[in-house]
Amino acid sequence: MTQPIPPQPAAPALIQLNGITKTLKGQQQPRTILSGVDLSLHSGESVAILGRSGSGKSTLLSLIGLFDRPDGGQYLLEGTDISRIAERKAAALRSARFGFVFQRFFLLKSLTAAQNVAMALVNGQGWLARRKRRTRVMEALDQVGIAHLAKSKPPRLSGGEQQRVAIARALVRDPKILLADEPTGALDTETGNLVIEALHSATQRGCGLILVTHDHAHANKMGTVLRLTDGKLAVAQEQVVV
Ligand SMILES: Nc1ncnc2c1ncn2[C@@H]1O[C@H](COP(=O)(O)OP(=O)(O)OP(=O)(O)O)[C@@H](O)[C@H]1O
């Protein structure tokens, strides 16, 4: 008789935030920006974060991306508590697990698109063999639909194309989590749509995606739309199904 297969334990969330708090000590009074943020993100999921200017979206993203630490609450990365992780370990996790995309593209003008993407491999993982490096770079450019522009330099590319080079640069190290802070902020709607599609396609390969945006149409392309209000995250009104 065959033995019943025991149930497999569910994979832990890529990211689990429980009651995260953060107070910034500026020149004037300390200001509590995050006052109990809960969030979970699993492999293949996408989350949009909306919120008025100054509500703390970038602050939250910088905590998630390990550029800063919370004052209170718990941050689990793939089930491991990293709420108080030291900077050296944080830097290693940042480059091994995360890909970052910002409003500004931060491309080097004198390098081709392919060379810009390859820079992420050189900095993050030492030198890969040349042929492997080339394959990884071309795959990343292909994922965002611009393999044909590999030899072009940024000044000859449109804003949307430059942002897709930046996304390829984030994807080339095969991150588990992609963090995008206003990636379409400098682009028109149509170009922005291509960029959002390029980001979202990474979730089909199991990447988790967190998108901070002011654009409701782009937010609605994500699996979950949350709003940061008064230091807490809640399902955005526009996504509540009555
Ligand atoms: N290093 C800092 N020290 C003190 N205050 C800060 C610091 N960084 C940001 N702030 C303040 O914290 C608040 C939240 O800023 P944050 O950039 O996270 O908001 P945001 O929602 O991303 O805004 P925007 O949509 O305009 O980018 C703002 O009032 C900002 O002025």
The ligand as a Tripos MOL2 file, in Angstrom:
@<TRIPOS>MOLECULE
LIG
   31    33     1     0     0
SMALL
NO_CHARGES

@<TRIPOS>ATOM
      1 N1         16.3760   61.7380    6.7170 N.pl3     1 LIG1
      2 C1         15.2640   62.3430    7.0940 C.ar      1 LIG1
      3 N2         15.2260   63.0700    8.2230 N.ar      1 LIG1
      4 C2         14.0970   63.6960    8.6020 C.ar      1 LIG1
      5 N3         12.9460   63.6570    7.9210 N.ar      1 LIG1
      6 C3         12.9230   62.9430    6.7880 C.ar      1 LIG1
      7 C4         14.0800   62.2490    6.3060 C.ar      1 LIG1
      8 N4         13.7330   61.6220    5.1570 N.ar      1 LIG1
      9 C5         12.4380   61.9140    4.9240 C.ar      1 LIG1
     10 N5         11.9440   62.6910    5.9000 N.ar      1 LIG1
     11 C6         10.5600   63.1690    6.0230 C.3       1 LIG1
     12 O1          9.7640   62.0140    6.2580 O.3       1 LIG1
     13 C7          8.5100   62.1270    5.5970 C.3       1 LIG1
     14 C8          8.3030   60.9160    4.6890 C.3       1 LIG1
     15 O2          9.1820   61.0130    3.5880 O.3       1 LIG1
     16 P1          9.1460   59.9670    2.3990 P.3       1 LIG1
     17 O3         10.1810   60.4120    1.4110 O.co2     1 LIG1
     18 O4          9.2680   58.6030    2.9380 O.co2     1 LIG1
     19 O5          7.6670   60.1800    1.8130 O.3       1 LIG1
     20 P2          7.0560   59.7100    0.4150 P.3       1 LIG1
     21 O6          5.6970   59.1840    0.7320 O.co2     1 LIG1
     22 O7          8.0050   58.7740   -0.2650 O.co2     1 LIG1
     23 O8          6.9470   61.0780   -0.3690 O.3       1 LIG1
     24 P3          6.9600   61.3780   -1.9730 P.3       1 LIG1
     25 O9          5.7250   60.7280   -2.5260 O.co2     1 LIG1
     26 O10         6.9220   62.8590   -2.0520 O.co2     1 LIG1
     27 O11         8.2290   60.7800   -2.5090 O.co2     1 LIG1
     28 C9          8.5350   63.4460    4.8650 C.3       1 LIG1
     29 O12         7.8590   64.3880    5.6520 O.3       1 LIG1
     30 C10        10.0030   63.7920    4.7650 C.3       1 LIG1
     31 O13        10.1780   65.1720    4.7390 O.3       1 LIG1
@<TRIPOS>BOND
     1     1     2 1
     2     2     3 ar
     3     2     7 ar
     4     3     4 ar
     5     4     5 ar
     6     5     6 ar
     7     6     7 ar
     8     6    10 ar
     9     7     8 ar
    10     8     9 ar
    11     9    10 ar
    12    10    11 1
    13    11    12 1
    14    11    30 1
    15    12    13 1
    16    13    14 1
    17    13    28 1
    18    14    15 1
    19    15    16 1
    20    16    17 2
    21    16    18 1
    22    16    19 1
    23    19    20 1
    24    20    21 2
    25    20    22 1
    26    20    23 1
    27    23    24 1
    28    24    25 2
    29    24    26 1
    30    24    27 1
    31    28    29 1
    32    28    30 1
    33    30    31 1
@<TRIPOS>SUBSTRUCTURE
     1 LIG1         1 GROUP 0 **** ****
